[in-house]
Amino acid sequence: MSRNVTILGAGLVGSLLAIILRKRGHDVTLYERRPDMRAAHMSAGKSINLAMSARGWKALDLAGLRAEMEPIAIPMYGRYLHQPDGQTAFQPYSKNNEAIYSVSRGELNKKLMTLAEENGVNIHFEHRCTQVDVPNNALRLAHNGEEHVVTTDLLFGADGAFSALRASYTHMDRVNSSQHYLEYGYKELAILPGANGEWLMEKNALHIWPRGKYMMIALPNTDGTFTCTMFMPFEGEVSFSKLQTEADVHKLFDEQFADAKALMPTLIHDFFANPTSSLITTHIFPWHYKDRSALIGDAAHAIVPFYGQGMNAGFEDCTVLSGLMDRHGDDWATILPAYERLRKPNGDAVASLALTNFVEMRDKVADPRFLQRKKIEKELGTRYPHQFISVYEMVSFSHIPYSTAIQCIQAQDRLLEQVMAEGDFFDNIAHDSFCDRIGHWVADYHKAVQQLDFG
């Protein structure tokens, strides 16, 4: 039975969900607080390029957009590390030469919006939801200085970390909600192309300048530029609060990011023109209200961007919801609780994974022992492909639930510490007795994690 469905937020997840629902015959209306980005000039400075991985591509298959997006997605096969002394190192992501993909958030969002409209979705821009009467699915919307109320059969909040539906949920009885800001902010900068439009760094890598308590990353774009993002504490000895003058910025970049600075002719303009934005993690339970409404994407589980999984996790929400509709038709009294039951543990898990990866990217990737451990992970995965897969590969190159991946961390830590305690792995691997011990340890690890749900 067709239902009147309203979605708050025409971002990536809201637009994708609209397409999925419309293809199933529902009447779908989207309300977006911002102007239409396809027509308006959208300011830079808060984008953080997307890192598309397996979960995201699967959702684009549902929308029929993979073929259109693949030509403008740049594969990144690993981390390219830049040390303060100018030395560099490449760290592959996968034992099988798999990649995550740099994708323009804006271009993907535009394509999803257009496809939604082509499928009959009505999108109303510059409509800000100020409040939701949750039991009655009544939305108060502000547009052109006036407010009006609309009602709907089924409502989804896909309106981001500061979702109006999420906020309205928090005013109901027995709703647990929390938010946590990092003491770090981020600022977008840019590396420009060469004279002939060429990339001036390795284009098939995610570049990282790890500096312990702060870092910068850069992702490639199809026009030869790199979108750079600096992550730094708001306050402290080395922080955004200390970078008040052009001289301050020049000094920091000369000392810590000299190789990047040489490729950033607009550094000073970008640094002072682009905002310093905050990083938030949110948790809420429940995610739905009866058979009438639900949260999805960042509205349900806003996370920090350090695992590149924010959009991928939101898209996977849509994939799971679509699968539940395949099984249960339009029985939303069954679908929404099942969606919450399946996705809430994974939303919590990916939030924790993202926070952990921040420390890894910022600090550990420059540590020789950590780099050795990563090489051993790849070797174990190659030698024992049916028994060992690294947590990073579980998250980025599979559809194994995030909640399963995070449960494997401690077991993998124990295994790798055991291996590394034996001395130089790559010298010892030539000896049969060492290989036998490794094989037994990997078998024990595999037995320990077999009882988990690998999806």
N, C-alpha and C positions, 0 to 999 in steps of 0.2 A: 504494500500500500504506500503510495506516494505521500510524503510528509512535507510540510512547510519548514525548511531548515534555514536557520540564520547562523552565520559565522561572524564572530568579531575578529577582525584582523585579516587584511589581505596580503600578509607577508608570505613567506615561503610555505609554511605549513598550512595556513588558512587557505591559500590559493590551491594547493595540491588537494587538500581535503574537499574543497568545493568541486573540483573536477571529478573526484572519485564518487561523491554523492550524486552529482548531476548525471553522471553516466549510468547511475542506477535508477534514474527516473525521478529523483526528488526535486522539488522546487527549491533552489538555493539562492540566498541573498547574502552578500558580503558587505560589511560596514568597516571602512578603513578611516582612521583619524587623519592620515596624511593626504596630501594631494596625490594625484595620479603621477607616479614617477616616470611614466612613459611620455608625459607631456610637460611636466615641470622640471626645472633645473634643481636637482637634489644636491645639497652641499656634501662635500667629502668630509672625511675626518672621523667617521664612526663605523666603518664598514667591516673591518677584519675579514679578509678574503676567506671564502669557504674552502675547506679541504674535503672534497667529496670522496667517500669510501664506499665499500660494498653495500652497506645498508641504504645509503642515499641513492645509488644507482638502481637498486631493486625497486624503490618507490618511483623513480622516474620511469621505469618500465611500465608501472601501473598507469602512469599518466600519458604514456606514449611519447615521452620527450627525450629518451636516451639518444636516439639518432641525431636529434637536433642539438643536443648539448655536447656530445662527444667532440665535435670539431673545435669547440672553444674551451675545452677542458685540457689543462696542461698536466701531464703525469709528473709526479715527484717521487722518485724512487728511493729517497732517503734524506737524511739530515746532512747539510753541508755546514760544518762548524768553522767559525772564524775566531781565532784566538787574539788576544790583545797584541801579541808580538808579530802578528801577520801570518802565522802558520795556519793551515787549514787541514781539515780531515773530512772524509765522507763516511757516513754511517748508514748502510742500507737498511731499509725498513723490513725487508722480507728475504727469506732464504730463496724464494722463487721469483725474484725480480718483480714482485708486485708493486703497485704504486697507489698512492692517494693522489687526488687530482685538484689542482688549483682552479677554482671556478669563481667568476664574478658574481657576487651576491645580487647586484642590481640586474645584470643581464638575465640571470635565472629567474628572478622574481618577475621581471617584465614578461618573459615567455610564459610563465605559469599564469599570470593575470590574463594575458591574451588568449591562451588556450581555454581558461575558465569561461571567458566571455563567448568564445566561439562555440562552447558547449551549452550556452544558454544561462550562465550564471549572471545575476545582476550585481554589479559592484557599485556601491555608493561611497565616493571619496569625501574627505573632509567632514566625516560624521564621527564625532567622538562620543563614545558611550560613557556616561557619567555615573550610572547606577543600574543595577539589575535587581528587579523583584524576583528572586530565584524561584519561589514556589509557583508563581504565576507566569514565569518566562516573559516578563514585561521589561523592555529595555528603554531607558531614558537616553535619548540621543540629542546631542547639541550640534547644530549646523547653521552657519551664517548668523550666529547670535541668537538663534531661537532654539527652544527645546521641544521635542515631541516624543511620544511613547509609542512603541510598536510591540506587538506580541508575536510569538512564534510557537510552533509545535515542538521543535527540537532546537536546542541552542548549543553551539560549541564556542568556547573561549580559546581563540588562537592568537590572542592579542598581546603576547609577550610577557616579560617578567613582571610588568606592572599592570597585568590584565584587570579589566573592570569586573569581569565575571569572577575571577579569583578573589578580588577584594570584597565582592559582595558575598561570596562563600564564607569569608572569615567572620562575617557578622551573624552567621547562623550558629545554632547550638551544636556542640561536639565537633567542631572543625578545628583541627590542629594546623597551625601555620607558622612558618618561620622564614627569616631571610638573613643572609650573612654577607656582608661586604668584605672583600679583601682590602688590606691596607695599601693595595697597589692600584694604580690607574694605568690607562693606556692612551697612547697618542699615535695617530696615523701619520706616516711620513712617506717619502717616495724616492726610489732610485729610477733615474730616467734612462731611456735607451741611448745607444750610440748615434753617431751622425747619420747612419744609414738605417736607423730604426732597429738595430740589432740589440739583443740582450747582452749586457756587459758583465754578467756573472752566469754561472751554470744555470740554465733555465729549468732543468728537470730535477730540481731539488728544493727542499724547504731550507732556507738559510737561517742559521742561528748564530747570534753573537752572545754566548753565555758569559755572564759576568758576576755570578754568585748571587747577589741580592737584587739584581736587575738584569734585563736582557733585551735584545731586539731580534725580531724575526723578519723575514722577507719572503713573499710568495710571488711567483711570476704571473704576469698578465700577457694576453695575446698581442698587445701593442708594443712589446719590448720593455715595458716598465716592470718594476717590482713594487708591490704594496708592502711597505715596511710598517711594523707596529712595535713601538717601544713600550715595554712594561717596566714600571718603576714605582717605588713607594711614593705616596703622596707627600710624606714628611720624612725627615731624617737627614743623615749626613750626605748621602747621595740620593736625591729625590727630586721630584718635580718642583717642590717648593724652593729648592736651591737654584733652579734654572730660571732666573728672572730676567737676565739680560742676554743680548747676542753674544757677548764675551763668555758668559757662563756656558752657553750651548757649544760654542766653538771649542772651548777648553775641554769639555767632556768628550766631544767627538774626536778631537785631535788625540786624546790620550787613550780612549777606549774603542773607538769605531773608525779609525783612520782610513781603513780600506773602503768602508762604506761611504764615508764622508766625501771621498774623492769622486763618487758617482752621484752625489746629491746636491746639484747646484741650487735647488730650491729649499734646502734644509731650513734656513732661518725663516723664510716665509711660511713654510708648512708648520714649523714648530709653534710659531706664535699665532697662526691663523686657525689651526685645527684645535678642537677642544681636547681637554684631558678628561677622559671618561672613566666611569667606575666599573667595577666587576662584581657581580652579585650572584649568589647561589640561593635558590628558593626551594622550600619544601612545603607541601600541603597534603592533607588527607582529611576527607575523601577527595577524589578527583571528579566525582560525578554526583548528581542529585536525581535520585529515582530514575525514571526513564525519560527525563526531560532535558538534562543538560550535562555537559562534561568539559573538562579542561584538556588541552592537547598542546604538545610542543612546549615552548618556553613558559607558557602560562601555567603548565603543570609542573615543569622541572627546569627552570632556568639554571644554566651551569656556566662556569668560566670556560674560556675557549681553548684550553691548553691541550686537549686531546683531539681537537678538530671534530668533535662529535655532536655539537649542539644541533646543527641542522640534520645530521644523519639520524640522531635519536628522535627528533621530531618527525622526520619522514618515516622512521620505523614505526612510530605511533600510528601513522596513517596506514601503513602496510598491515599491522596487526588488526586495526579496526576493520579494514577491508576484508581480511580473512574471516573475522567474526561475522561480518555481514554475509559472506558466502555460506557460512554454516547455519546462521540463525535468521536469515532474511531480514525482516523489519521488526523483529522482536527486541526492541530496545531495552525492555526490562531485563532481558538476559544479556544483551550485547554490552551495555555500559558497565555493569558490575564485573563482567568477565574482562573487559578492556582494562579496567582499573586493577584487577587482580594480577593480570599479566604484566602490565607496564609499570606500576608503581615501584616494585622492587628494582626494576631496571633503571628507572629514573633516578632513584637513590644511588644505585651503583655507579652509573656514569658520572654523576656529580662528584662522587668520591674519587673516581679514576682521574677526572679532569684536574682536581686539586693536587693529587699526587704527581701527575705528569708535569705540573708547573715547576715543582722542585727539581724534577729530572731535567727538564729543558733549561732551566735557569742556572743550574749548578752542576748536576752530576755528569752531564754529557761531556764536560771538560776533564773529567777525572779518568786517568789511565786505567784504573782497576774497573771502573764502570764500563769503559769501552771494551776491555777484555771480556767482561761478562757478556756483553752483547754479541761479541764474536762467537763465544761458546754457545749461546742460545741458538744462533743460526746453525752452528755445526750439529748440535743435538737434534734440531728440527730436521736437518738433512739426513742424518744417520738413522733417526727413529721417527719418521714422518707420521706413523700411525699411533705413536705414544706420546709425542711431545710437540706442542705448538706454543709459542711464547704468548704471553698475555697481550702484548701489543698486536700481534697478528690475529689473535682471537677478536679483538675489538675492531681492528681496521679492515681485515680481509675475510671476515666470516660473518655469519649471522648467529653465532653462539650468543646467548643472552648475556648482557653486561653483568647481570647478577651472578652468572656462572664464572665469567672471566675473573671477576674480583675475588671470588672464592679460591681461585687457583694461585693467587699471588704468594701466599705463605708457603704453599707446597713447592712452588717453583723457586722461591728464595732458599728453602732448605736444600733442595737438589743442587742448585748452583753453588751454594756455599760449600757443600760436600765435595763437589767436583773441584772447585778452585783451591780447596785446602790440600789437595793432592800435589800441588805444584803446577808447573807450566803445562797446561792442557795440551797444547799443540806439539810439545816435545814428547809427552807421555803417550799420546794417542797411538804412537807407532808400536807400543808394547801390548801384546795380547792380554796380559794379566790386568792391565789398566782398562783396556776395552771391556773385559769381562765385568769388572767392578762397575764401570759406567753403565753397562747394560742392565745389571741388577738394580742399580739405583733408579734408572729410568723406569724399569718395570715396576718398582715399588711406588714411584710417583704416579704412574699411570693407574695402578690399582687404587691408590688413594683418591684419585679424582674421578674414577669411573662412575661412582655413585651419584655424581652431580648431573644436573639436567643440561645437556649440551644442545638443546633445541632440535 
